Amino acid sequence: MALSSHARTRAAAPAIDSVRLWDSLMTLARIGATELGGVRRLALSELDGEGRDLVSGWLREAGCEIRVDAIGNIFAIRPGSRGNGFCADGNPSMNPADLPVAVGSHIDTQPTGGKFDGNYGVLAGLEVLRTLAAATHQTARPIAVAIWTNEEGTRFTPVMMGSGVYCGAFSAAHCQAQADRDGITVGAALRAIGYAGSDRAPRFAAYFEPHIEQGPVLERENVTIGAVEGALGQRWFDVVVTGEDAHAGPTPIEMRRDAMVAAARLVLDVRRIAADAPDYARGTVGQMFVHPNSRNVIPGRAEFSVDLRNARESTLAAMVDALRAAAARVADEDRVRVEIREVVHFPPCAFDPALVAGIERHAHALGHSVRRIASGAGHDAVYVARTCPAAMIFVPCDGGISHNEIENAQPGHLAAGCEVLLAAVLEAAG
């Protein structure tokens, strides 16, 4: 029986080495390892520099040329038969036919982070390149692995800094001037670890980002691969409720202007607004400060954060309207003043339908269970998607837990995601 062209491609495709992928993850996790089994490797710290050196060395061994741009993004490029994606003068090629197909993520972590968030995406890209090198398999397009600077936004803001500069959301100069709590700027930190680059960043024909889900859906449904359709839009607010400090004993309940009670009502409203909304709605209050914070004083001021997320811009806007309406109602009923200031607005991101469908198709062909899914978290792919077709591949993580030292993922799931990645990259790279 004659094989279909897709089956012939599968039969001829090299196979990843799942043990090598796992060993690479565990080796990188030693840099910044914590006593509880996690990783603390903050962006542009000395440990981040060590991690960059290690992974860059692996990428060179896999046949890549390394380039570093002004914000410290690392681009490792394996040439294709059409070249390396750059012109003779060193500027990125703009010819659509020879742009690289890229895989990327980050290797900086949370202060109490895990071994897989971000790191899996970079090292899955490395494993694809190692697999192709071992098989002496030549692609038409170049293949790139990107390591984005400061995705976590823990030491420096803004979050997703490197990919944001790449897509033009921020300027490199603005980000280089940002300082941590010790007054060390991004520019100074880049110089200190040897990653203050000057290379021009390549443009991509397509971009893939493998990642642990960081949520419980895939594990709960016993599904191995998530074909990510897009990322939720995010709108963050700082809310200040101003009432009146008063003595907790002599002040009757009906005469109080209690900022804490008003804030608590709004916290419940945030939860209600999200619970009532469609399209993967999320609503979170994660931070609160109370003044004067004394046990026998009625609080006169409360400040808290609001994080609203949704897959549709129109629904997200309706959630914001509902928040403002709730604030007006509470302000009137509790005789307080409520101020709402927006501090972040990421519109919902839809990933490329053809790439998403391809991930789904490759997962089925390789015998893996798969479902469409939305990302509730921000990722570098959200910014890169502004510049080229992009998609993400999710694999389960134990208990849906991430940004935690106990974050874990199963070797078989990580290997399956890398297998799907290899198939998707080969298809896109010709």
N, C-alpha and C positions, 0 to 999 in steps of 0.2 A: 504494500500500500504506500502510495507517495505521501511524503510529509508535506504539511503546509509550510509556507515560508516562515511563519512564526515558530513552528515546531523545529524547523531546521536551525533557526537562530538559537533556540534554546539548547538544542543538541550540541551546537558548536561552541556555546558560551563557556568560558572557564568558570570554575567553582571557587567560591570564597573559602578561606580557611577560618572556621569558627573559633578554633583554639587560639590562633594567632590574634584574632580580633579581641578575644577576651583577655589574653595576656597583655596586649597593648593597653587596654583600659586599666588593668590592675597595676601595670608599671607606671603609667601616668598618675594614677591615684596615690602613689607613694609620695609624690611631691605635694607637700602641704597636708599629709595625712593627719587625722585627728585621732585621739584616744578612743572615740566611740565609733570609729570605722568610717568616718566621713572625710571630707576634704575642705580645707580653708586655703584657698589660693585666690586672693583678691586681685582685681584687675591692676596690672602694671606694677605689682609688687615684685620683690626679688624672686619669690616663688613662681609668680606668673612668668617671669623671664626664664626661669629654669624649665618650666613646662613648654614654653615656646621653643626654646633651644632643642629640647628633646624631640618634639613633634616635627620641627623643621628639619632636623637631622634625618628622621625616618622618611620624610617626604623627599629629601634629596636622594636618599638611597633608593627610593622607588622610581627615580628618573626624572625628578621635577626640578625646574628652575624656580627660585624663590624671589619674590618681589614684595616690598613693604612700602605702603603708602604713608602719607603725612600723619595719619592718625594711628599708625601702627597696625593696620589690618595686614595680615599675611596672605599672600596669594601664591600657592604652589601650583605650577603649571606643567603638565605632561604634554609635550607636543603631539599633535596629530599629523596626518599626512598633509594637511593644509597649512601647517605652521604652528606657531605658538600663540596666536591671537594678537600679536603685536606687529607694527610696521617696522621697517628697517631703521627708522629714527628713534625707536623705542616707545613711540606713542601707541596707545591701544588701537587695534584695528577696528574700523567701523564697517567693514565688509561683513554683512550678515552671514555669508557662507562659511567664514572661518573663525567665528567667535567661539570661545570655549563653552562646554557644558560644565557647570560648576556644582560642587557639593560643599556645604559649609555649615558652621555653627561656631561655638565659642568654647574656650577652655578656662575662663575665669569662673569663680564659684561664689556662692553666698558665704557669709562668715561661718555658718554651720551647714555647709553644702554636702552634696553627695558625689558619687563617682561617675554618674551617668549624664546628668543634666548638661547639655551642651557638648560634653566630651564625646559622647557616643556619636554625634553627628560628624564631628571632625575625624574621629578614628574609623568610622564606617567609610568615609571618603578615602582615607588612607588605605583601608583594606581593599577597596575597589582598585586603587592604583597598584597596590602590591600584587593583586590577583592578575591584572592585565600585564604587569611587568614579568611575572613568573611564566605567563603563557605566551610571552612575546606577541601579544595581541595588539594590533595597531588600529586605532580609530581614525576616522576622517577628521573630525573636529578635535581640537585639544581638550583635555579634561583638567579642570582646576579644582583645588581644594582651598576654601577660604576659611581663615581663622579670624573672626571679627573681634575687635577690641571692645572691652567693657560692655558686654551684653547685659550683665546683671544690674549695673547701676548702683552697686552697693558702696563702693569707695568714691566714685565720681558720678555726677549727673551731667547730662541726661542718660537715662537707661537706653540700651541698644545704640550706644554712641557710634561705634565703628560703622555699622550698616547704615545708620542715619546720615553720617557724613558721606558715605558712598552714594546714597540716593539723592543727596542734596537737601535733606531735611534740616541739617545744620552745617555751618562752615567748619572746616578744620581749625581755623584760627580761634573761633569761639570755643570749641571743645578743648583745644590745647591750653586755653586760659583757665579752665575750670579747676578748682582746688579741692583737696580733701580736707578733713577736719584739722589736719596738721599744717595746712597751708601749702602743701606740695601740689604743684599744678600737674595736669596731664602731660604737658610738654616736658617738664622736668623729669617726670617719672619715666616717660618714653626714652629720654636720653640716658637715664640711669641704668636701664636694663638693656640698652642697645637696640631699641626698636623705633627710633625716630627716623622713619624712612622718608624717601623723596621720590619713589617710583610712582608712575601713573598707574592707577588701578585699571585692570582689564574690564571690558564689558562682556556680558554673558549672553549666549543664545538661550540658555535655560538654567534654572537653579533648583536644586533639590536639597531639602534639609531633613535628615532623619532625626528623630527625637523620641525620648520616652514621653508617654502621654502626659504625665504629671497629674493625672486624674484617675478615677476608678472605673471608667466605662468599659474599656477593653477587657480588663481583668474580670469584671463582674459578668460580662456577657461571654467570656471565654473566647474572645476573638484575638487573633495574633497581630493583624495589620490594620491600622487606621489610615484610610485614604482621606487626608485632611482637605476639606472643601474650602476652608477659610478660617480666619481668626476673628474673634469677637472685637467689635469696636469698644473703645474704653473712654469714659469721661469721668475724671476725678475732680473732686471738689474739696475745698476747705470750708467748713461751716463754723461760724462763731455765734453762740447764743449768749446774749447779755441780759441779765436780770438785775438782782440787787442782793448784795451780801446782807445777811441779817442773822440775829441770834437764834439758835435752834430751839431754845426754850420758850422765851416770851412771845415769839411771833406766831400768831394764829395761822392755821393752814390756809384759810381763805384770803389772807392778806399777803401771802408769800409771792415773790416773783423768782421762782426757783429755776435757775438755768439748767441744772442737772436733770430735773424732771422733764423739762421741755426737750432737752437733748435726748433723753431716753425715749420719749414718745417718737421723736424723729428717727431714732435708730430702728424702732419697730416698723415705722413707715417705710424705711429703706427696704427692709426684709419683705414687707407686704407688696411693695411696688414690683420687686423682682419676681415674687411668687405668682403674681397675677399676670405678668407679661409673657408673651410667646417668644420664640426665636432665641432659645438658649439664654434667657435673661439671667443676669447675676446682679446682686446688690450686696455690698459689704461695707461695714464700718469697722475699720481695723485699728484705729488710733483715737484716743481721747485724752484730753487734758482738762482738769477742773481747777478753778480758782475760787477761794484761796486754799482749797484742799485741806480743810480742818474739820475734824469730826463733829464739832458743835457749832459750825457756821453753815447756814444755808448758802449753797454756791451761787455766786453772782455772775459767774462766767464759765462757759463750757465750750471747748473747741474740739472738733472731731473731723475725721476724714470720711468721705463718701466715695465709693468706687462702684460705678454702674457700668455694666457690660451687656452687649447684645450683638447678634449677628446681622441685624438690619438697622441702618441709620435712622429710618423713620420710627422704628420702635424704640430705639435708644433715645431719640429726641422726645418721644412721648413719655418715657420714664423720667427724663429730666424735668419736663413740664409737671409731672405728678409730684416730683420732689419739691419743686418750688411752690406748688399749691399746698402741699402738706406743711411746708415751712410757714406760709402765710396764715394757715389755719391755727397752727400751734402758737405762733406769735400773738395772735389775737386772743386766743382762749387762755393762755398762760401769762399774758401781759409782759412779754419779753420782746427783745429785738433779735431777729435772725438774719445774719448776713451770709450769703453763699458766694464763694469765689471759685471759678473754674480754674484748675491748674494743669490739666492734661486733657487732650482730646485726640484720640487715635480713631479715625473712621474704621468701620468694619472692612476687612480685607478679604476679597474673594480670590482664591488661587486659580491658576489656569485650568479650565475644564478639561482640556485635552490631556494635560499631564496628570491630573487627578484620575481621569478615566484609565490612563495607561497604568498607573500604580495599582488600581483595582484589578485591571486585566492581568498584569504580571503576577500579582498575588494569587489570583485564581489559578493561573497556569502553573505556578510553582507548588500548588497544593496547600496554600495557606488560607485560613479563614480571614475575611476582610469585611469591613463596613465603612461607610462614609461617616465622618466625624468633624466637629468644629473644634478649633483650639480656643480654650478659654484664656490662655496666657499669651503674652506678647513674645514674639520671636524675631530674629534677624530676617527671616523670610518675609515678614510683613513689609519691611522697608525695601528689600531686594525686589519684591514683586512690583514695585513702582518702576523698575528699570527693565524687566524682562519677564517672560513666563516663569512662574515659580510654583512649587508645590512642596508639601511636607509628607513624611511617612512617620506615623506613630507606631510604637510598640508598647505593650503594657509595662507598668512598673508595679512592684508589689504594694498592695494596699492603696494604690493611687497616691502614694506619699512621695513628695519631692521637696526641695529646699529644706532638707533635713538630713542629718548625718546617717540615718538608717535607710535612706533611699536605696532601693535595690531593683534589679531587673534580672530576668532569667537569661542565661547564655543562649538557650534555644530561640527565645524571642528576638534577642539582639541579632543573632545570625540570620533569622528569617527576614528581618527588616533590611539587613545588608544584602541579602540575596535579591530582594525586590529592588533595592537601590541599584545594584549592578545591572539588572535587566533594564531598568528605566534609563540609566545613563547610557548603556550601549545602544538602546533604541534612539535616544536623542543625539548621540555623538556619531551615529552612522557606522 
